[in-house]
Amino acid sequence: MIAELVGLPYVAMATKLDLDGDTATIERDIQGGSEVLEVNGGFVLSAAKGMAEQRIPNMRGIMAARSKPLNVIPPSGGESHTSVVNYELPPAKAECKYIDAENAGELIALLHSEAKVI
């Protein structure tokens, strides 16, 4: 649905993704084998479960990362594509009404008269 709304090609259930400049090479499993696709430009991708699993760093990698410099890049000034139109606090919660378990008629009447369907 997102791909249709933004007008981009869609690739489902990708198992591998390689980017080379503006070209993406995507591999996905199909019945009886695998399929390799190349996409130029922007696209929408859904990933298979195994593609985006987190990797736990080993102790050597953690220790090596401590000594590497951290280059902080300031954000580039761009135009904002959103704006706040209105802001309101949510309504305060009403107090709870306790109804006797034997009095189902009162519960039904309250549900018909006071309950809100969202």
C-alpha positions as CSV (number, residue, x, y, z in Angstrom):
1,M,0.0,0.0,0.0
2,I,2.8,2.4,0.8
3,A,4.6,1.7,-2.5
4,E,1.4,2.5,-4.4
5,L,0.8,5.7,-2.5
6,V,4.3,7.0,-3.1
7,G,4.5,5.6,-6.7
8,L,7.6,3.4,-6.2
9,P,8.3,-0.2,-7.1
10,Y,7.7,-2.8,-4.3
11,V,9.8,-5.9,-3.6
12,A,8.4,-8.4,-1.1
13,M,10.2,-10.8,1.3
14,A,13.8,-9.9,0.5
15,T,16.5,-12.1,2.1
16,K,19.5,-10.1,1.0
17,L,20.1,-6.5,0.0
18,D,23.3,-5.0,-1.6
19,L,23.5,-1.3,-2.5
20,D,25.9,0.0,-5.1
21,G,25.3,3.7,-5.7
22,D,21.8,4.1,-7.0
23,T,21.3,0.4,-7.9
24,A,20.1,-2.2,-5.4
25,T,20.6,-5.9,-5.9
26,I,17.9,-7.8,-4.0
27,E,17.7,-11.5,-3.4
28,R,14.5,-13.3,-2.3
29,D,13.5,-16.9,-1.9
30,I,10.9,-18.3,-4.2
31,Q,9.4,-21.7,-4.6
32,G,12.2,-24.0,-5.8
33,G,15.1,-21.5,-5.6
34,S,16.0,-17.9,-5.2
35,E,15.4,-14.8,-7.4
36,V,17.8,-11.9,-7.9
37,L,16.4,-8.5,-8.8
38,E,18.1,-5.2,-9.6
39,V,16.2,-2.0,-8.8
40,N,17.4,1.5,-9.8
41,G,16.3,4.5,-7.7
42,G,13.9,4.4,-4.9
43,F,11.8,1.4,-3.9
44,V,9.8,0.0,-1.0
45,L,11.1,-3.3,0.5
46,S,9.7,-5.8,2.9
47,A,12.3,-8.0,4.6
48,A,12.1,-11.7,5.5
49,K,12.6,-12.6,9.2
50,G,16.2,-13.6,8.9
51,M,17.4,-10.5,7.0
52,A,17.3,-8.0,9.7
53,E,18.3,-9.9,12.8
54,Q,20.4,-8.0,15.3
55,R,24.0,-8.8,15.6
56,I,25.6,-9.0,19.0
57,P,29.1,-7.5,19.0
58,N,32.0,-9.5,20.5
59,M,34.2,-8.2,23.2
60,R,37.1,-7.4,20.8
61,G,34.8,-5.2,18.7
62,I,33.5,-3.4,21.8
63,M,37.0,-2.7,23.0
64,A,38.1,-1.5,19.6
65,A,35.2,0.8,19.3
66,R,36.2,2.6,22.5
67,S,39.4,3.9,20.9
68,K,38.0,5.0,17.6
69,P,37.1,8.7,17.1
70,L,33.5,9.7,17.1
71,N,32.7,12.1,14.3
72,V,29.5,14.0,15.0
73,I,28.0,15.4,11.9
74,P,25.6,18.3,12.4
75,P,22.2,18.0,10.6
76,S,21.8,19.8,7.4
77,G,19.2,22.6,7.3
78,G,16.3,21.5,5.3
79,E,12.7,22.7,5.0
80,S,10.2,21.1,7.3
81,H,7.6,19.0,5.5
82,T,5.2,19.0,8.5
83,S,3.6,21.6,10.8
84,V,1.5,21.5,13.9
85,V,-2.0,22.6,13.2
86,N,-3.6,22.1,16.6
87,Y,-2.6,20.7,20.0
88,E,-5.1,19.7,22.7
89,L,-4.8,17.8,25.9
90,P,-6.8,14.7,26.2
91,P,-10.1,14.9,28.1
92,A,-9.8,14.1,31.8
93,K,-10.9,10.6,32.8
94,A,-14.3,10.2,34.3
95,E,-14.7,8.4,37.6
96,C,-15.5,4.7,37.6
97,K,-19.0,3.6,38.2
98,Y,-19.5,0.4,40.1
99,I,-22.5,-1.7,39.4
100,D,-23.7,-4.7,41.4
101,A,-23.2,-8.0,39.5
102,E,-26.9,-8.8,40.0
103,N,-28.1,-5.6,38.3
104,A,-27.4,-6.3,34.6
105,G,-30.2,-4.0,33.5
106,E,-28.5,-1.0,34.9
107,L,-25.2,-1.9,33.1
108,I,-27.0,-2.3,29.8
109,A,-28.8,1.0,30.3
110,L,-25.5,2.8,31.0
111,L,-23.7,1.2,28.0
112,H,-26.5,2.4,25.7
113,S,-26.6,5.9,27.2
114,E,-23.0,6.8,28.2
115,A,-20.6,4.5,26.4
116,K,-18.6,6.0,23.5
117,V,-17.6,4.1,20.5
118,I,-14.3,5.1,19.2
